[in-house]
Amino acid sequence: METVRTIYRGDLRTEATHVQSGNTIVTDAPVDNRGRGEFFSPTDMVAAALASCSLTIMGITAMEKGFSIDGVRASTTKIMASDPRRIAEIVIEFDFSSLSLSPEERDILEEVSRTCPVCLSLHPDLKKSISFRY
């Protein structure tokens, strides 16, 4: 079954529709690559997908273990390389400072955060710098 339907709208812009829900996402090329930068770029979405997937896996694990990570924030930075143009590094800092987690809960979350499907799907050459603030 089709998951996403994407249409090129011109001017380096696309519109992707999630088939099941009908929700849409618009992308622009970034300003440093001839775009307007008015929406997420496709590479921004890769970085956001890594943070969202890690948070989702941590949320599932926390739920299974009987605690919550509601309110946790992720600050994500995408670093590009050239020749060829690609994502060289994704830096994510997870901020758990609003929660009181035990050392065991912290260890569990840190371990599973790096095993989300997006992280495991990205090329090994793409550096993933993940840190945790408590």
LUMROLO-891677 format. One line per 3 residues: their letters; for each residue y, x negated, z of C-alpha. Coordinates in pm, 1 decimal. Example, Ala and Ser with C-alpha at 12.3 -4.5 7.8 and 13.67 -1.06 7.14 Angstrom:
as = -450.0 -1230.0 780.0 ~ -106.0 -1367.0 714.0
//
This chain:
met = 0.0 0.0 0.0 ~ 346.1 -122.7 -87.0 ~ 538.1 -248.9 217.7
vrt = 887.8 -319.9 83.1 ~ 1061.0 -218.8 -240.6 ~ 1346.8 -449.7 -341.2
iyr = 1614.3 -389.6 -604.3 ~ 1855.9 -648.7 -739.3 ~ 2199.7 -485.0 -718.1
gdl = 2391.2 -755.5 -903.4 ~ 2645.2 -1008.6 -780.9 ~ 2368.6 -1197.7 -591.7
rte = 2292.0 -893.1 -375.6 ~ 1959.6 -716.7 -313.3 ~ 1858.4 -400.2 -133.1
ath = 1515.1 -391.7 30.6 ~ 1368.5 -60.5 145.5 ~ 1090.8 -41.9 404.3
vqs = 862.4 206.9 229.3 ~ 711.8 365.1 542.6 ~ 1042.5 434.6 721.9
gnt = 1296.2 439.9 439.7 ~ 1521.5 193.6 626.3 ~ 1711.7 -51.8 408.7
ivt = 1837.7 -406.4 437.2 ~ 2098.4 -555.6 206.6 ~ 2110.7 -929.2 139.5
dap = 2377.7 -1152.1 -11.3 ~ 2361.8 -1508.2 -123.8 ~ 2538.7 -1725.9 133.8
vdn = 2892.1 -1848.1 68.4 ~ 2768.4 -2206.1 23.3 ~ 2541.7 -2086.5 -259.3
rgr = 2782.6 -1876.7 -468.5 ~ 2751.8 -1560.3 -259.5 ~ 2992.0 -1350.6 -59.6
gef = 2806.8 -1385.2 270.2 ~ 2877.4 -1023.4 361.8 ~ 2516.7 -955.0 466.9
fsp = 2217.0 -1155.5 583.2 ~ 2100.1 -1406.0 326.1 ~ 1727.6 -1415.5 250.7
tdm = 1699.9 -1741.8 446.9 ~ 1890.0 -1584.6 739.0 ~ 1622.9 -1315.6 738.2
vaa = 1348.3 -1577.8 764.8 ~ 1517.8 -1723.8 1073.6 ~ 1573.5 -1376.0 1219.6
ala = 1211.5 -1284.2 1144.1 ~ 1087.9 -1583.6 1343.7 ~ 1296.6 -1487.1 1648.0
scs = 1205.6 -1117.6 1620.6 ~ 835.9 -1188.5 1574.4 ~ 828.5 -1424.9 1873.5
lti = 1005.6 -1167.1 2088.3 ~ 764.7 -897.5 1972.2 ~ 457.4 -1106.8 2057.2
mgi = 609.0 -1195.0 2395.1 ~ 684.3 -824.4 2453.3 ~ 325.6 -725.5 2370.7
tam = 190.5 -994.7 2601.9 ~ 427.9 -899.5 2883.7 ~ 327.0 -533.3 2849.3
ekg = -42.6 -626.0 2862.0 ~ 18.2 -840.7 3171.9 ~ 220.4 -571.9 3350.6
fsi = 575.8 -707.0 3331.9 ~ 877.8 -655.9 3106.3 ~ 1102.0 -880.9 2901.4
dgv = 1355.1 -606.1 2823.9 ~ 1698.8 -756.0 2767.3 ~ 1584.8 -1103.5 2661.9
ras = 1814.7 -1250.5 2397.8 ~ 1752.3 -1504.5 2125.7 ~ 2019.9 -1726.5 1974.4
ttk = 1903.5 -1848.2 1633.6 ~ 2045.6 -2121.9 1411.8 ~ 1921.4 -2191.3 1060.7
ima = 1970.5 -2543.5 923.4 ~ 1947.9 -2588.0 549.0 ~ 1846.0 -2895.2 351.7
sdp = 1903.4 -2973.5 -14.0 ~ 1706.9 -3131.1 -295.6 ~ 1532.7 -2893.9 -298.2
rri = 1741.4 -2631.6 -120.4 ~ 1530.9 -2496.2 164.9 ~ 1530.4 -2418.3 536.0
aei = 1480.1 -2751.2 713.6 ~ 1491.6 -2626.5 1071.8 ~ 1515.3 -2307.9 1274.0
vie = 1652.6 -2349.3 1626.2 ~ 1590.3 -2065.3 1870.9 ~ 1700.9 -2047.7 2232.3
fdf = 1546.2 -1760.5 2425.3 ~ 1760.0 -1650.0 2719.8 ~ 1553.3 -1505.6 3003.7
ssl = 1829.8 -1557.9 3263.6 ~ 1861.0 -1183.5 3329.1 ~ 1497.6 -1167.2 3446.7
sls = 1305.6 -1297.1 3746.7 ~ 983.4 -1433.0 3601.2 ~ 714.1 -1622.4 3787.7
pee = 617.1 -1971.2 3667.8 ~ 290.3 -1822.4 3540.3 ~ 472.4 -1554.5 3338.9
rdi = 703.9 -1819.1 3192.3 ~ 408.9 -2034.9 3086.4 ~ 235.6 -1739.0 2922.8
lee = 546.5 -1638.5 2727.9 ~ 621.2 -1991.4 2611.3 ~ 264.9 -2033.1 2488.5
vsr = 248.9 -1707.4 2291.5 ~ 598.9 -1743.4 2145.0 ~ 477.4 -2019.1 1913.8
tcp = 174.0 -1824.4 1795.4 ~ 343.8 -1525.2 1635.1 ~ 239.8 -1442.9 1277.1
vcl = 572.5 -1554.3 1127.3 ~ 558.7 -1891.1 1303.6 ~ 201.1 -1944.9 1189.4
slh = 294.2 -1845.5 832.0 ~ 584.6 -2087.5 790.0 ~ 521.7 -2423.2 623.9
pdl = 438.2 -2699.4 873.4 ~ 725.5 -2912.1 735.3 ~ 977.3 -2651.2 853.9
kks = 1086.2 -2770.4 1197.2 ~ 1084.1 -2499.6 1462.6 ~ 1287.3 -2601.5 1769.5
isf = 1226.5 -2339.6 2037.0 ~ 1370.0 -2354.9 2388.8 ~ 1378.4 -2125.3 2689.6
ry = 1657.0 -2065.6 2941.5 ~ 1569.3 -1902.2 3274.0
//
